[in-house]
């Protein structure tokens, strides 16, 4: 069973930065893609950013230019660098990993890390 452990969340003032980390119990190169999602109470979980096995990245349109996803395969870790944070970025941030194809496709989730941006 794959485990994803997020860290790096916390309280930050608007305009500040945070870097989230997601460390996997398996090689991150065994996943088709990894990514970050976020969720606030009463809302659906939404995409923040993803990175594929080939290194291609994808971001939510509203976050382009402020957030950056990267990885260190040797550390089995994916990062989310968040700059110029806004109060509306407050959410629980979840790490996600996708493995397999077609009927064997499996998704894994971390437990989430809280990010709170104060105004």
ZIZIKA-V541084 format. One record per pair of residues at least 4 apart in sequence whose C-alpha atoms are under 7 Angstrom apart, sorted by the first residue. I is the first residue (numbers start at 0). J is the second residue. If there is no record, write none. Layout:
i:I j:J
i:I j:J
This chain:
i:1 j:24
i:1 j:25
i:1 j:107
i:2 j:23
i:2 j:24
i:2 j:109
i:3 j:21
i:3 j:22
i:3 j:23
i:3 j:24
i:3 j:94
i:3 j:108
i:3 j:109
i:4 j:21
i:4 j:22
i:4 j:23
i:4 j:109
i:4 j:110
i:5 j:19
i:5 j:20
i:5 j:21
i:5 j:22
i:5 j:94
i:5 j:109
i:5 j:111
i:5 j:112
i:6 j:19
i:6 j:20
i:6 j:21
i:6 j:112
i:7 j:18
i:7 j:19
i:7 j:20
i:8 j:19
i:8 j:112
i:8 j:113
i:8 j:114
i:9 j:113
i:9 j:114
i:9 j:115
i:10 j:114
i:10 j:115
i:10 j:116
i:11 j:15
i:11 j:115
i:11 j:116
i:11 j:117
i:12 j:116
i:12 j:117
i:12 j:118
i:13 j:83
i:13 j:84
i:13 j:85
i:13 j:86
i:13 j:116
i:13 j:117
i:13 j:118
i:14 j:83
i:14 j:84
i:14 j:85
i:15 j:82
i:15 j:83
i:15 j:84
i:16 j:81
i:16 j:82
i:16 j:83
i:16 j:84
i:17 j:80
i:17 j:81
i:17 j:82
i:18 j:78
i:18 j:79
i:18 j:80
i:18 j:81
i:19 j:78
i:19 j:79
i:19 j:80
i:20 j:76
i:20 j:77
i:20 j:78
i:20 j:79
i:21 j:76
i:21 j:77
i:21 j:78
i:21 j:94
i:22 j:75
i:22 j:76
i:22 j:77
i:23 j:27
i:23 j:75
i:23 j:76
i:26 j:72
i:26 j:75
i:27 j:72
i:27 j:75
i:28 j:52
i:28 j:72
i:29 j:98
i:30 j:52
i:30 j:96
i:30 j:97
i:30 j:98
i:31 j:51
i:31 j:52
i:31 j:97
i:31 j:98
i:32 j:49
i:32 j:50
i:32 j:51
i:32 j:52
i:32 j:96
i:32 j:97
i:33 j:49
i:33 j:50
i:33 j:51
i:33 j:95
i:33 j:96
i:33 j:97
i:34 j:48
i:34 j:49
i:34 j:50
i:34 j:94
i:34 j:95
i:34 j:96
i:35 j:46
i:35 j:47
i:35 j:48
i:35 j:49
i:35 j:92
i:35 j:93
i:35 j:94
i:35 j:95
i:36 j:44
i:36 j:45
i:36 j:46
i:36 j:47
i:36 j:48
i:36 j:92
i:36 j:93
i:36 j:94
i:37 j:44
i:37 j:45
i:37 j:46
i:37 j:47
i:37 j:90
i:37 j:91
i:37 j:92
i:37 j:93
i:38 j:42
i:38 j:43
i:38 j:44
i:38 j:45
i:38 j:90
i:38 j:91
i:38 j:92
i:39 j:90
i:39 j:91
i:46 j:59
i:47 j:58
i:47 j:59
i:48 j:57
i:48 j:58
i:48 j:59
i:48 j:68
i:49 j:56
i:49 j:57
i:49 j:58
i:50 j:54
i:50 j:55
i:50 j:56
i:50 j:57
i:50 j:68
i:51 j:55
i:51 j:56
i:58 j:62
i:58 j:63
i:59 j:63
i:62 j:66
i:65 j:81
i:65 j:82
i:65 j:83
i:66 j:79
i:66 j:80
i:66 j:81
i:66 j:82
i:67 j:79
i:67 j:80
i:67 j:81
i:68 j:78
i:68 j:79
i:68 j:80
i:69 j:77
i:69 j:78
i:69 j:79
i:70 j:76
i:70 j:77
i:70 j:78
i:71 j:75
i:71 j:76
i:71 j:77
i:72 j:76
i:84 j:88
i:84 j:116
i:85 j:116
i:86 j:116
i:86 j:117
i:86 j:118
i:88 j:116
i:89 j:114
i:89 j:115
i:89 j:116
i:90 j:113
i:90 j:114
i:90 j:115
i:91 j:111
i:91 j:112
i:91 j:113
i:91 j:114
i:92 j:111
i:92 j:112
i:92 j:113
i:93 j:108
i:93 j:109
i:93 j:110
i:93 j:111
i:93 j:112
i:94 j:108
i:94 j:109
i:94 j:111
i:95 j:106
i:95 j:107
i:95 j:108
i:95 j:109
i:96 j:106
i:96 j:107
i:96 j:108
i:97 j:105
i:97 j:106
i:97 j:107
i:98 j:104
i:98 j:105
i:98 j:106
i:99 j:103
i:99 j:104
i:99 j:105
i:100 j:104
